[in-house]
Amino acid sequence: MVLSLVGAPNTRVQRTRSSASRRRSPLTRSPLGGRWLRVAFAPSLLTLIFCLPRVALACQCGARRSVAEAVAEASDVVAGMVVRADQAKVHFTLSGSIKSAVVDRVVLRVQKRWKGTSARELQIYSLSNCAFGFQQGMSYLVYASGRPSGGYLEASRCSRTQRCRTAREDLGELGPAK
């Protein structure tokens, strides 16, 4: 290493290295001349960029159903307010063995009912990539699927589930609640 003083006495010292003493980073010491890092990680990076978004956006709904079709497919059609949002452990059978998972759950206090059980509150679980995203304290018109006995209810983004304030068309077609 060569030290040289530049300028007057009270100025800073500049350090320079001769090309013979230049050290290489440990990441660039390879027979491939520093390109090995790019060659080694490029496939992984491309996989992350191009494959993960497809997994995250796996929900494809198709054409929107009519109100009558949505009611026919749902086990419960209710209007209510989300009074609690938390997580719950659910159990299911997969390939003949019992599995469990922790999923999001909302408790909906039923205010009006068009179809389904007479329970005052419904527990609705997020069981798929297409699960509807509820917010605590908000009111929704919910077309829930699932059950009948001991199963889990789910409201899908593909159903006509929506906030009550935007459900004027649906509420008009549903008519008076039970």
C-alpha angles and dihedrals in degrees: 000000000000121000120201130179116222125194130355126342104275094047124110125274117246119210121206131179127217116235091248093060097043110127123216125225115256088240093060098045102103140111088254091064101243096312093097092086092057092043093049098048103032095086092049092049093048090050091053093047099046106028107040098060090056090055093047093049097046095128111103115171108180122204118359112254124233120252090254092052092046092051091048092052097044125084092204130026112186144147116223150131126264105241098172137021120189143123129275138186113243128191125214141162119251122178091343097308129099114247133178136206138179111240138170116270133187128195111218119200103217115231099167131015131199099166138006141037124346095240115139091220132033127202111217120192132203100231103156145028087266096057115137115247111234127191123213114251094023126114121232142184101227130199099190126188130198141057130062097171118000095342127122126261118227132183113209130208084229092062122075092261109142145144112292092237091063096040099084094122093049094045090051092052094044092056124197118355122242 
